[in-house]
Amino acid sequence: MTESLKCGKVTEEEKDQIRKLYTRKIALTELFSTLSKCNLETCMGFYDKVVMDYGETTASFQAWWEEAAQRYGWPSREGGSWKVDFETHEVYLVW
């Protein structure tokens, strides 16, 4: 069972920043799934670029959350993660 705690809100600009990173991360995950069905020799160079991009995007995604949590004083919890409701801009700690 998932539990959550409302932590606060983000601005429109902040919401757009994290949405862009989130969308990119999801797209790269889907691309991995597609590449797993590809001939390894044919896709290897492309696969390496996707791995690098995914690593950079994931690091940027995590850094964004850590900076926002510090700026706003949001609580954290081991095994938890922050989520934003893109409609309301509200941020939740989910565990």
Secondary structure as GFF3:
##gff-version 3
##sequence-region A 1 95
A	DSSP	beta_strand	4	9	.	.	.	ID=ss1
A	DSSP	alpha_helix	12	35	.	.	.	ID=ss2
A	DSSP	alpha_helix	40	72	.	.	.	ID=ss3
A	DSSP	beta_strand	81	84	.	.	.	ID=ss4
A	DSSP	beta_strand	90	94	.	.	.	ID=ss5
###
